[in-house]
Amino acid sequence: MGEDERRRRAAEQEARALRALEAIRNGGDLGKETLDLSNEYSDSLGTRVAAWFRGARRRKD
């Protein structure tokens, strides 16, 4: 992943967090918003880790 991709992902993640904060300020459910953010992050991290393992396995073979 290049530097541009990292910056793009960071900007998307920040924008999503700001939307969650705004929703909470406007009476949204704190638990739901934080769980949604956590799930999005976990899914993204899991995808990146799986890709890393696939790449490491290919290099080994």
Backbone as CSV, one residue per row, in Angstrom:
resi,resn,N_x,N_y,N_z,CA_x,CA_y,CA_z,C_x,C_y,C_z
1,MET,0.861,-1.164,0.000,0.000,0.000,0.000,0.909,1.228,0.000
2,GLY,0.638,2.126,-0.917,1.434,3.329,-1.034,1.002,4.409,-0.052
3,GLU,1.807,5.440,0.001,1.523,6.557,0.907,0.202,7.241,0.569
4,ASP,-0.097,7.379,-0.717,-1.366,8.001,-1.118,-2.560,7.184,-0.636
5,GLU,-2.447,5.865,-0.745,-3.533,4.983,-0.288,-3.718,5.096,1.226
6,ARG,-2.619,5.153,1.958,-2.705,5.306,3.420,-3.397,6.610,3.797
7,ARG,-3.020,7.672,3.109,-3.638,8.970,3.391,-5.126,8.952,3.064
8,ARG,-5.485,8.320,1.950,-6.891,8.232,1.563,-7.688,7.458,2.610
9,ARG,-7.151,6.327,3.049,-7.844,5.529,4.071,-7.970,6.287,5.386
10,ALA,-6.902,6.986,5.765,-6.941,7.763,7.008,-7.992,8.861,6.918
11,ALA,-8.073,9.520,5.770,-9.076,10.576,5.588,-10.485,10.000,5.641
12,GLU,-10.698,8.838,5.030,-12.013,8.188,5.072,-12.381,7.799,6.500
13,GLN,-11.407,7.245,7.224,-11.660,6.822,8.597,-11.981,8.031,9.479
14,GLU,-11.244,9.116,9.288,-11.511,10.325,10.064,-12.896,10.886,9.748
15,ALA,-13.245,10.915,8.469,-14.565,11.425,8.075,-15.669,10.573,8.693
16,ARG,-15.498,9.266,8.698,-16.499,8.368,9.284,-16.625,8.612,10.785
17,ALA,-15.491,8.803,11.457,-15.519,9.071,12.896,-16.224,10.394,13.188
18,LEU,-15.960,11.395,12.368,-16.620,12.690,12.564,-18.126,12.589,12.338
19,ARG,-18.533,11.780,11.349,-19.977,11.568,11.135,-20.602,10.875,12.339
20,ALA,-19.879,9.912,12.920,-20.397,9.217,14.098,-20.541,10.183,15.269
21,LEU,-19.546,11.032,15.469,-19.633,12.022,16.548,-20.812,12.963,16.345
22,GLU,-20.998,13.393,15.120,-22.122,14.287,14.816,-23.457,13.581,15.087
23,ALA,-23.544,12.320,14.705,-24.774,11.563,14.951,-25.038,11.435,16.452
24,ILE,-23.986,11.189,17.221,-24.136,11.062,18.675,-24.582,12.392,19.275
25,ARG,-23.970,13.483,18.822,-24.354,14.817,19.316,-25.814,15.128,19.007
26,ASN,-26.308,14.583,17.902,-27.694,14.835,17.498,-28.659,13.798,18.055
27,GLY,-28.236,13.084,19.087,-29.133,12.154,19.759,-29.008,10.712,19.318
28,GLY,-28.000,10.412,18.518,-27.797,9.037,18.062,-27.378,8.121,19.202
29,ASP,-27.419,6.855,18.945,-27.092,5.832,19.931,-25.572,5.671,20.026
30,LEU,-25.001,6.028,21.169,-23.557,5.948,21.382,-23.042,4.526,21.165
31,GLY,-23.721,3.556,21.729,-23.290,2.165,21.595,-23.283,1.693,20.157
32,LYS,-24.334,2.020,19.419,-24.422,1.596,18.022,-23.332,2.249,17.186
33,GLU,-23.146,3.549,17.363,-22.141,4.262,16.565,-20.735,3.741,16.846
34,THR,-20.409,3.540,18.118,-19.069,3.053,18.437,-18.881,1.619,17.967
35,LEU,-19.914,0.799,18.080,-19.817,-0.576,17.593,-19.629,-0.605,16.078
36,ASP,-20.365,0.246,15.370,-20.212,0.319,13.914,-18.793,0.728,13.529
37,LEU,-18.250,1.746,14.213,-16.875,2.174,13.931,-15.885,1.051,14.214
38,SER,-16.070,0.389,15.335,-15.182,-0.703,15.712,-15.239,-1.839,14.698
39,ASN,-16.436,-2.189,14.267,-16.589,-3.262,13.284,-15.948,-2.902,11.951
40,GLU,-16.116,-1.657,11.514,-15.498,-1.227,10.263,-13.984,-1.335,10.353
41,TYR,-13.425,-0.886,11.484,-11.975,-0.947,11.661,-11.500,-2.399,11.702
42,SER,-12.200,-3.239,12.463,-11.811,-4.649,12.569,-11.878,-5.350,11.218
43,ASP,-12.924,-5.081,10.452,-13.052,-5.685,9.122,-11.903,-5.254,8.221
44,SER,-11.573,-3.982,8.265,-10.483,-3.454,7.441,-9.149,-4.066,7.854
45,LEU,-8.908,-4.129,9.140,-7.665,-4.707,9.635,-7.583,-6.185,9.275
46,GLY,-8.667,-6.909,9.439,-8.684,-8.329,9.086,-8.371,-8.558,7.621
47,THR,-8.906,-7.712,6.764,-8.636,-7.817,5.327,-7.162,-7.589,5.040
48,ARG,-6.575,-6.571,5.681,-5.155,-6.277,5.452,-4.261,-7.394,5.969
49,VAL,-4.583,-7.953,7.137,-3.782,-9.041,7.701,-3.873,-10.279,6.809
50,ALA,-5.070,-10.590,6.328,-5.236,-11.746,5.433,-4.426,-11.559,4.158
51,ALA,-4.434,-10.350,3.606,-3.651,-10.078,2.395,-2.165,-10.239,2.678
52,TRP,-1.718,-9.798,3.838,-0.309,-9.942,4.195,0.071,-11.418,4.278
53,PHE,-0.782,-12.232,4.925,-0.497,-13.662,5.031,-0.469,-14.333,3.660
54,ARG,-1.402,-13.957,2.782,-1.393,-14.525,1.432,-0.095,-14.178,0.711
55,GLY,0.342,-12.945,0.842,1.590,-12.522,0.212,2.790,-13.242,0.801
56,ALA,2.809,-13.417,2.114,3.921,-14.109,2.768,3.957,-15.573,2.345
57,ARG,2.793,-16.177,2.198,2.740,-17.579,1.787,3.225,-17.747,0.351
58,ARG,2.869,-16.800,-0.515,3.328,-16.866,-1.909,4.840,-16.720,-1.996
59,ARG,5.410,-15.845,-1.184,6.867,-15.663,-1.197,7.570,-16.914,-0.704
60,LYS,6.942,-17.624,0.232,7.537,-18.837,0.796,7.569,-19.963,-0.227
61,ASP,6.519,-20.062,-1.063,6.414,-21.152,-2.048,7.333,-20.935,-3.163
